[in-house]
Structure formats: structure tokens, C-alpha cells
Amino acid sequence: STSDIPNVRGRLFEEPISSITNIQVCADPTGLSLVDQVVTIVDSKTIHEIMTAIRSASEYSPNHPATIWCCTLRISGPTGQSNVRVFKAYSQGTIIHCTNRGGLIFSTLQSQTLGSIIERAVQRHTDKRQLPMTNEDRERR
């Protein structure tokens, strides 16, 4: 059903970022998941960085991106939860699928910064977690 899309869109793009209580980085069933267990981010600075990157992302139509990693963000606030699937691609930046509760994609966006922000947040919140090698890592070698 598409009836909940206006509410989900409003929560994701219009609620004050300061009202968001946490963002969970969840495993993706594709086998290319960034995490293998839920990482809960409660730090307001990191939540602000993630939400600013999502809200400043531009509409995008991906062209068969080769995915480095993916995850689902569960963004929780006082009026409910929003889900965002995130795909870090080799050459197309980070692709964001905003979905309703049923998984219907209502917006596809692209960000050049969100992937790195999430990688840093996960690394700060997990011990000894080996993240997939980024393009920046490859260039340094």
C-alpha cells in the first residue's frame, strides 16, 4: 500500500533532526552487508551527519551500479520509524532507497558523502569490525 508514503516522507525529510532518538544500521540479506549485526547509533552528532547527508542527497536514477556494500538504516523518532536502504557503489557514490513499511521505494537518491559517514559511524561503534575496502583504501595502496 502507498497510503503511508506521505507520513514516512514527512518523518524522513521534515521532522527536526534533533527529535531522532537513534539510527540502527542493520544487516542486508544480499551478502554484501556492511554489518553482520545491528549497530545502534545514539550520538547526536553522528545522527545529524547521517540525516543531513540523506536530506541533501539529490534525486537519482542508478545505472546498474556495482555495489561495494549495503545496509538498511532504521531511523527512529517520536512519530515512528523510517527505513532507508543504502548501497555504496564503486562509481556512482552512495545510492539511497527511501521505502515505506511494505518496502515500496518512493524515492531514489544519490549522496557522495553518506557512505563514508556510515562507515566511520559503524567503525566507531563496533570493535574489531573489518569493513569492506573503500576506493580511498585502494588508492592509498
Secondary structure, DSSP 8 states (H G I E B T S, - for coil): --TTHHHHHHHHHTS-GGG--EEEEE--TTS-BS-SS-EEE--HHHHHHHHHHHHH-EE----S--EEEEEEEEEEETTEEEEEEEEEESSS-EEEEEE-TT--EEEEEEESSHHHHHHHHHHHHSSS------HHHHHH-
